[in-house]
Amino acid sequence: MYDLDTITQDIPRHGSPQDRGSADAYYGRGYNPHYYVGATKQSELVEQDNMTVGEIAAYKYGYDNEDDRKVW
């Protein structure tokens, strides 16, 4: 089981709140807290209404701290 409230300096689990925040910022998408229970787009999607305060904080951290951007 993953601790989805955890903010990590290491590479976060793919699909985790921090990972999704980072990916949204990287691809220029708007702020929209969410995560996947398992593999991205292959498992249950959890949206902001069903996220804990810690999970939202992890998403925000990933979003705010992604300094790379996709060059289209």
C-alpha positions in Angstrom: 0.0 0.0 0.0 1.2 3.5 -0.9 1.2 6.5 1.4 -0.4 9.0 -1.0 -0.1 11.9 1.5 3.7 11.7 1.3 5.7 14.3 -0.6 9.0 12.9 -1.8 12.2 14.3 -3.2 12.7 11.0 -5.0 10.7 10.0 -8.1 7.1 9.6 -6.9 5.0 6.6 -7.8 3.5 6.8 -11.3 -0.1 7.9 -10.9 0.3 9.3 -7.4 -1.0 12.7 -6.5 2.5 14.3 -6.7 3.2 12.5 -10.0 -0.1 13.7 -11.5 0.5 17.3 -10.3 4.0 17.3 -11.9 2.7 15.8 -15.1 -0.1 18.4 -15.4 2.3 21.2 -15.0 4.8 19.7 -17.4 2.2 19.3 -20.1 0.7 22.8 -19.5 -2.6 21.5 -18.1 -4.5 23.5 -15.5 -4.5 22.8 -11.8 -6.9 19.8 -11.2 -6.0 17.6 -8.2 -6.5 13.9 -8.9 -4.6 10.7 -8.9 -4.8 7.0 -9.9 -5.0 4.2 -7.4 -2.6 2.1 -9.5 -1.3 2.6 -13.0 -2.2 5.9 -14.7 -5.3 5.6 -16.9 -5.5 1.9 -16.2 -6.9 2.0 -12.7 -9.4 3.9 -10.6 -9.3 7.7 -10.9 -9.7 9.6 -7.7 -10.8 13.2 -8.1 -10.4 16.1 -5.7 -13.7 15.6 -4.0 -12.5 12.2 -2.7 -8.9 13.2 -1.9 -7.5 13.9 1.6 -5.9 17.2 2.5 -2.5 15.4 2.3 -3.2 14.0 -1.1 -4.2 17.5 -2.4 -1.0 18.9 -0.8 1.1 16.3 -2.6 -0.6 17.1 -5.9 0.0 20.8 -5.3 3.7 20.2 -4.5 4.2 18.3 -7.7 2.4 21.0 -9.7 4.2 23.9 -8.1 7.7 22.3 -8.2 7.8 21.0 -11.8 10.2 23.4 -13.5 10.4 21.6 -16.8 7.8 22.1 -19.6 6.9 20.1 -22.7 8.1 21.8 -25.8 5.4 21.2 -28.4 
